[in-house]
Amino acid sequence: MVTPHETLLKVSPLDGSVLAEVATPTRDLITSVVQAAREAQQTWAGIPLPAKAKMLIAAAEILKARADEFVDAVRQETGKPSRVARGELDASIDMAYQVASYGRYPSGYVAPSAIEGRQILVERVPFGVALLIVSYNTPLPNYAWKVFPSLMAGNASILKPSPHTPLSARMFGEVLREAGIPAEICPIVEGGAAAVESIISSGVDLVSFTGGGEAGRAIASHPHLTSTKVILEMGGANPFFVFPDADLDRAVDAALESAYSNAGQRCASASRLIIHQSVSPEFLARFHEKAKKVTWGLGDDVDVSTLINAVAAANFEEFLASSVSDGATVTRVGQKSSDPGDSEALVQPALIESVPFDAASATREIFGPATRVFEFSTPEEAIAIAQASELGLTAAVWSGDVAFAQQFARKVSAGVVNINGPTHGAEINIPFGGVKNSGNGTRDAGFEAVLEYSDTRVVSTFSS
């Protein structure tokens, strides 16, 4: 019997109870998993698209039937309120239906030829074995966004979930098996960086990664991946612009939601509020007033729940301290819920003011319930503040002049720009990804996802 070479305990951020043991398999065991996936992939690729689609629809129905189980598991392993977990489950189900619909879409096309008698077919074909690495912040949508399009494209799809969300990952694997998707086609390999290293070293044809920038860049530069397609989504320090003619009440509500929902553990969180100096005092006055009503704690009805674990909470506090060292003023906001109990993973939301826009603490991703405030006097200055960060995932532009906002949006370095809306709010049919150090030009979700997970092959026939 092959035994794991590393075992971690996953504890709930709510009460510290042990939820699961997360074992990193040995390299030999991982090699055998990758080899089994490769051997099964050709058969999977040959299954007609409509048949694959039926399996995804079956998976969606099973997810519905097990909704309460999934919601409870996600709450226990992440700390987030049940209503948030249920919304994420619904998004995962919708993604299954969305990708399944591609089972009846045209695949490829016929291209014209300048040579008489030549017929050219441009086909979409799978890469082979795909490694799918996801983050813990929204586990169920993260699984769905990668697994479903990769499977529909015909790949064997190895899911490497975060070691912080083992319960939902294991249950997701059960759903796939019950839906008729062979275990060899979508195995789930637990563990951390050592598991990723072993899978990559065993030979894969595509890697899709969602997570931190340092880890993403390390994967992209891996010597075994020099000729392998790599899909990267690496987070953001997303700007939220407010111009003088903005609806301030609505803008404040959107800023609060963008900054503090999901305890700030969003790649699309609004972590930089860039406010025109003429309305900054009024905006901040309203922000502080409304922020008093933001609840945080362990209850199932709070606005801001725990971070994923005590380490993340400690890192958050260290970040706030570094902001102060850079000259910032940090104000704690919100009110703690009346629910009894405490947790080392729980932090109070914060607002960061007066930090120089180009300071190290002003330009990085926070991944916790805090946001920074900057003032500008001209649109050019606003762009300069935003551009100080090497990240470029999402942005929001608030203005009563929509034509101006659209023009301004085109100057913002971001993969997604929302006008008079939040910085987050990805949808299953819209391509999602970033520019600069937030990504590498690839996209999740939308029809683009199926294209990302498949390659192009040209087959031409010459008549006699």
C-alpha positions in Angstrom: 0.0 0.0 0.0 1.3 3.4 -0.9 1.1 5.9 1.9 1.1 9.7 1.9 4.3 11.4 2.7 2.7 14.5 4.3 -0.6 14.9 6.3 -2.1 18.2 7.4 -5.1 18.8 9.6 -7.9 21.0 8.3 -9.6 22.8 11.2 -12.7 24.9 11.0 -12.1 28.6 11.3 -15.4 28.9 13.2 -14.5 26.8 16.2 -11.1 25.1 15.6 -12.7 21.6 15.3 -10.8 19.1 13.1 -12.7 18.6 9.9 -10.4 16.4 7.9 -6.9 15.1 7.3 -5.4 16.3 4.1 -2.8 14.0 2.7 -0.3 14.8 0.0 0.3 11.5 -1.9 3.7 10.2 -2.7 5.3 11.1 -6.1 4.9 7.5 -7.2 1.2 7.5 -6.5 0.7 10.9 -8.2 2.6 9.6 -11.3 0.3 6.6 -11.5 -2.8 9.0 -11.3 -1.4 11.1 -14.1 -0.7 8.0 -16.2 -4.2 6.6 -15.6 -5.6 10.0 -16.7 -3.6 10.0 -19.9 -4.6 6.5 -20.8 -8.3 7.3 -20.2 -8.2 10.6 -22.0 -8.5 9.4 -25.6 -11.6 7.5 -24.8 -13.1 10.5 -23.1 -12.2 12.7 -26.0 -14.1 10.4 -28.3 -17.4 10.7 -26.4 -19.7 13.0 -28.4 -20.1 16.5 -27.0 -23.9 16.1 -26.4 -23.1 13.0 -24.3 -20.6 14.9 -22.2 -23.1 17.7 -21.8 -25.7 15.2 -20.4 -23.1 14.3 -17.7 -22.6 17.9 -16.8 -26.4 18.4 -16.5 -26.6 15.3 -14.3 -23.8 16.8 -12.1 -25.9 20.0 -11.8 -28.9 18.1 -10.7 -26.9 16.2 -8.1 -25.5 19.4 -6.8 -29.0 20.7 -6.4 -30.1 17.6 -4.6 -27.1 17.9 -2.2 -27.4 21.6 -1.7 -27.7 21.6 2.1 -24.7 19.3 2.4 -22.5 21.5 0.3 -23.6 24.7 2.0 -22.8 23.2 5.4 -19.4 21.9 4.3 -18.4 25.2 2.8 -19.5 27.1 5.9 -17.6 24.8 8.1 -14.4 24.9 6.1 -14.3 28.6 5.2 -16.4 30.2 7.9 -18.6 32.1 5.4 -22.3 32.6 6.1 -24.7 29.9 4.7 -26.4 32.4 2.4 -23.1 33.2 0.7 -22.2 29.5 0.4 -25.6 28.8 -1.2 -25.1 31.6 -3.7 -21.8 30.1 -4.7 -23.4 26.7 -5.1 -26.0 28.2 -7.3 -23.3 29.8 -9.4 -21.6 26.4 -9.8 -24.8 24.8 -10.9 -25.3 27.5 -13.5 -21.8 27.0 -14.8 -22.6 23.3 -15.4 -25.7 24.3 -17.5 -23.7 27.0 -19.3 -20.9 24.7 -20.3 -23.3 21.9 -21.1 -25.1 24.1 -23.6 -21.9 24.1 -25.7 -22.6 20.5 -26.4 -24.9 21.7 -29.2 -22.8 24.6 -30.4 -20.8 24.4 -33.7 -17.3 23.1 -32.9 -14.7 24.5 -35.3 -15.5 25.7 -38.8 -14.9 25.3 -42.5 -12.2 27.6 -43.9 -12.0 28.8 -47.5 -9.1 27.7 -49.6 -7.4 29.3 -52.6 -6.5 25.9 -53.9 -9.2 24.3 -56.1 -10.5 21.0 -54.7 -9.2 21.6 -51.2 -11.6 21.4 -48.2 -10.3 22.8 -45.0 -11.7 21.9 -41.6 -10.6 23.8 -38.5 -11.3 21.6 -35.5 -11.2 22.2 -31.7 -9.3 19.4 -30.0 -8.3 18.7 -26.4 -4.8 19.3 -25.1 -4.7 16.0 -23.2 -4.1 16.0 -19.5 -5.0 19.3 -17.7 -4.0 20.2 -14.2 -6.5 22.5 -12.5 -5.3 24.4 -9.4 -7.8 26.4 -7.4 -8.0 28.7 -4.5 -10.0 28.4 -1.3 -11.9 31.7 -1.4 -14.9 30.5 -3.4 -14.3 26.8 -3.7 -17.4 25.6 -5.5 -17.4 28.2 -8.3 -13.6 27.7 -8.6 -14.1 24.0 -9.2 -16.9 24.6 -11.7 -15.1 27.3 -13.7 -12.2 25.0 -14.4 -13.5 21.4 -14.3 -16.6 21.8 -16.5 -15.0 23.6 -19.5 -11.9 21.4 -19.3 -14.0 18.2 -19.4 -16.2 19.6 -22.2 -13.1 20.3 -24.2 -12.2 16.6 -23.9 -9.3 16.8 -21.4 -8.6 14.5 -18.6 -8.8 17.1 -15.8 -6.9 16.6 -12.6 -8.3 18.9 -9.9 -5.9 20.1 -7.2 -8.1 21.9 -4.7 -6.8 24.1 -1.9 -5.9 22.1 1.2 -8.1 24.5 3.1 -11.3 23.2 1.4 -11.1 19.4 1.4 -14.7 18.6 2.3 -16.3 20.5 -0.7 -13.6 19.1 -3.0 -14.3 15.5 -2.0 -18.0 16.0 -2.3 -17.6 17.6 -5.7 -15.6 14.5 -6.8 -18.5 12.3 -5.6 -20.9 14.3 -7.7 -18.8 13.8 -10.8 -18.6 10.1 -10.3 -22.3 9.8 -9.7 -22.9 11.8 -12.9 -21.0 9.2 -14.9 -17.6 10.9 -15.3 -14.9 8.3 -14.7 -12.6 8.7 -11.7 -9.6 8.5 -14.0 -10.8 11.4 -16.1 -11.2 13.8 -13.2 -9.2 12.6 -10.2 -8.8 14.9 -7.2 -5.3 15.2 -5.8 -5.1 16.8 -2.4 -2.1 18.5 -0.8 -0.1 21.6 -1.3 2.9 22.8 -3.3 4.5 19.3 -3.2 1.5 17.8 -4.9 1.6 20.4 -7.7 5.3 19.8 -8.2 4.7 16.0 -8.5 1.8 16.4 -11.0 3.7 18.8 -13.2 6.8 16.6 -13.1 4.7 13.6 -14.1 3.9 15.4 -17.4 0.7 17.4 -18.2 -0.4 19.2 -21.3 -2.1 22.3 -19.7 -2.1 24.0 -16.4 -4.8 26.3 -15.2 -4.1 28.2 -11.9 -6.1 30.6 -9.7 -4.3 31.9 -6.7 -1.6 34.2 -5.5 0.9 35.9 -7.8 4.0 34.4 -6.4 2.8 30.9 -6.8 1.4 31.6 -10.2 4.6 33.0 -11.5 6.5 30.0 -10.1 4.3 27.6 -11.9 4.5 29.6 -15.2 8.3 29.4 -15.1 8.5 25.7 -14.2 11.1 24.0 -16.4 8.7 21.2 -17.2 6.2 23.7 -18.6 8.3 25.6 -21.2 6.1 24.4 -24.0 2.9 23.8 -22.1 -0.1 26.1 -22.1 -0.6 27.8 -18.7 -3.7 29.7 -17.7 -3.2 32.2 -14.9 -5.6 34.3 -12.7 -3.6 35.8 -10.0 -5.7 38.4 -8.1 -5.8 42.1 -8.0 -5.6 45.4 -6.1 -8.7 46.7 -7.8 -9.4 50.5 -8.1 -12.9 51.9 -7.4 -13.0 55.4 -9.0 -15.5 58.0 -7.8 -16.0 61.2 -9.9 -17.8 64.3 -8.7 -21.0 63.6 -10.5 -21.4 60.1 -9.0 -24.4 59.0 -7.0 -22.6 59.0 -3.7 -25.1 56.9 -1.8 -25.1 54.1 -4.3 -21.3 54.4 -4.8 -20.7 54.0 -1.0 -23.0 51.0 -0.9 -21.1 49.4 -3.8 -17.7 50.3 -2.3 -18.7 48.6 1.0 -19.9 45.5 -0.7 -16.9 45.4 -3.0 -14.4 45.8 -0.1 -15.9 43.7 2.7 -18.0 40.9 1.2 -16.6 37.4 1.5 -14.4 38.9 4.2 -12.4 40.7 1.5 -11.2 37.3 0.2 -12.0 38.1 -3.4 -9.5 38.5 -6.2 -12.0 41.2 -7.4 -12.3 43.1 -4.1 -12.2 46.9 -4.2 -9.0 47.4 -2.2 -8.3 51.0 -3.6 -11.0 53.6 -3.4 -9.8 56.5 -5.6 -12.0 59.4 -4.9 -12.2 62.9 -6.5 -11.0 65.4 -3.9 -14.1 67.6 -4.3 -16.4 64.7 -3.0 -13.9 62.8 -0.9 -15.0 64.3 2.5 -18.7 63.6 1.8 -18.0 60.2 0.4 -15.9 59.2 3.4 -18.4 60.6 5.9 -21.1 58.5 4.3 -18.8 55.5 4.1 -17.9 55.7 7.8 -21.6 56.1 8.8 -22.7 53.1 6.7 -19.7 51.0 7.8 -20.9 51.2 11.4 -23.7 48.8 10.3 -21.3 46.3 8.8 -21.4 43.2 11.1 -18.5 40.9 11.7 -18.2 37.8 13.8 -19.0 34.1 13.8 -22.7 34.2 13.3 -24.4 32.8 10.3 -25.9 36.2 9.4 -22.9 38.5 9.5 -21.5 40.6 6.7 -17.9 39.8 7.4 -17.0 36.3 8.6 -13.7 34.7 9.4 -10.7 34.5 7.2 -9.7 31.0 6.1 -7.5 30.4 9.1 -5.4 32.0 11.9 -2.4 32.4 9.6 -4.4 34.5 7.2 -5.7 36.6 10.1 -2.1 37.1 11.3 -1.0 38.1 7.8 -3.9 40.6 7.6 -2.8 42.2 10.8 0.8 42.4 9.7 -0.4 44.1 6.5 -2.2 46.7 8.5 0.9 47.3 10.6 3.0 47.7 7.4 0.5 50.3 6.1 0.9 52.3 9.3 4.7 52.1 8.9 4.2 53.6 5.4 2.3 56.5 6.9 -1.3 55.3 6.8 -4.0 55.8 9.4 -6.0 52.6 10.0 -9.5 52.9 11.3 -11.5 49.8 12.4 -15.0 49.7 11.2 -18.2 47.7 11.7 -19.8 46.2 14.8 -19.2 42.8 16.2 -22.2 40.5 16.1 -23.8 39.4 19.4 -23.1 35.7 18.7 -20.9 34.3 21.4 -17.5 32.8 20.7 -14.3 33.9 19.1 -11.8 32.6 16.6 -8.1 33.3 15.8 -9.3 33.5 12.2 -11.6 36.4 12.9 -10.5 40.0 12.2 -12.3 43.4 12.3 -12.7 45.2 9.0 -10.6 48.3 8.4 -10.3 51.5 6.4 -6.8 52.7 5.4 -6.2 56.4 4.8 -3.3 58.7 4.0 -0.9 56.1 2.7 1.2 57.2 -0.3 -0.3 55.7 -3.5 3.0 54.3 -4.6 4.0 52.8 -1.2 4.4 49.0 -1.2 1.4 48.5 1.1 -0.7 50.7 -1.2 -0.4 48.6 -4.4 -0.5 45.0 -3.3 -3.5 42.6 -3.0 -4.9 42.5 0.6 -7.1 39.5 0.6 -8.8 40.5 3.8 -11.6 43.0 4.9 -9.8 46.3 4.3 -9.6 49.0 1.6 -7.4 52.0 1.0 -8.5 55.6 0.2 -6.7 57.9 -2.2 -7.7 61.3 -3.6 -7.3 62.7 -7.1 -7.9 66.0 -8.9 -7.8 65.0 -12.6 -8.7 61.9 -14.5 -5.0 61.6 -15.4 -4.0 61.6 -11.8 -6.6 58.9 -11.1 -5.1 56.7 -13.8 -1.6 57.3 -12.4 -2.7 56.2 -8.9 -4.3 53.1 -10.4 -1.3 52.3 -12.5 1.0 52.3 -9.5 0.0 48.7 -8.9 1.4 45.9 -11.1 -2.0 44.2 -10.9 -4.9 44.7 -13.3 -7.8 42.4 -12.7 -11.0 44.5 -12.3 -12.1 48.1 -11.7 -15.2 50.2 -11.1 -15.9 53.7 -12.4 -18.6 55.8 -10.8 -19.9 58.8 -12.7 -23.2 60.3 -13.8 -21.8 60.8 -17.2 -21.9 57.3 -18.7 -20.2 58.4 -22.0 -17.3 59.8 -20.0 -17.1 56.8 -17.8 -16.9 54.5 -20.8 -14.1 56.6 -22.3 -12.3 56.6 -19.0 -12.8 52.8 -18.6 -10.8 52.2 -21.7 -7.8 53.9 -20.1 -7.9 51.6 -17.0 -5.5 48.6 -17.1 -8.0 45.9 -16.1 -9.6 42.8 -17.6 -13.0 43.8 -16.3 -14.3 47.3 -15.8 -17.8 47.9 -14.3 -19.5 51.3 -14.7 -21.6 52.4 -11.7 -21.3 48.9 -10.2 -19.0 46.9 -7.9 -15.5 45.7 -8.8 -16.7 42.1 -8.5 -19.7 40.3 -10.0 -18.3 37.8 -12.6 -20.9 35.9 -14.5 -20.7 32.5 -16.1 -21.1 33.7 -19.7 -18.6 36.6 -19.5 -14.9 36.1 -19.9 -13.0 36.8 -16.7 -9.3 37.5 -16.3 -6.7 40.2 -15.8 -3.8 42.1 -17.4 -0.4 43.0 -16.1 0.5 40.7 -13.2 -3.1 39.6 -12.7 -3.0 37.2 -15.5 -1.3 36.1 -18.8 -4.0 37.0 -21.3 -6.1 33.9 -20.7 -9.7 33.9 -19.6 -12.0 31.8 -17.4 -15.8 31.5 -17.9 -17.7 32.4 -21.0 -17.4 30.6 -24.3 -13.7 31.8 -24.2 -13.2 29.2 -21.4 -14.0 26.3 -23.7 -11.6 27.8 -26.3 -8.9 28.2 -23.7 -9.1 24.5 -22.7 -9.0 23.3 -26.3 -6.5 23.6 -29.1 -6.8 24.1 -32.9 -6.2 21.4 -35.5 -6.5 21.9 -39.3 -7.5 18.9 -41.4 -7.6 19.5 -45.1 -8.7 17.1 -47.9 -7.6 17.4 -51.5 -10.0 16.0 -54.1 -8.5 14.1 -57.0 
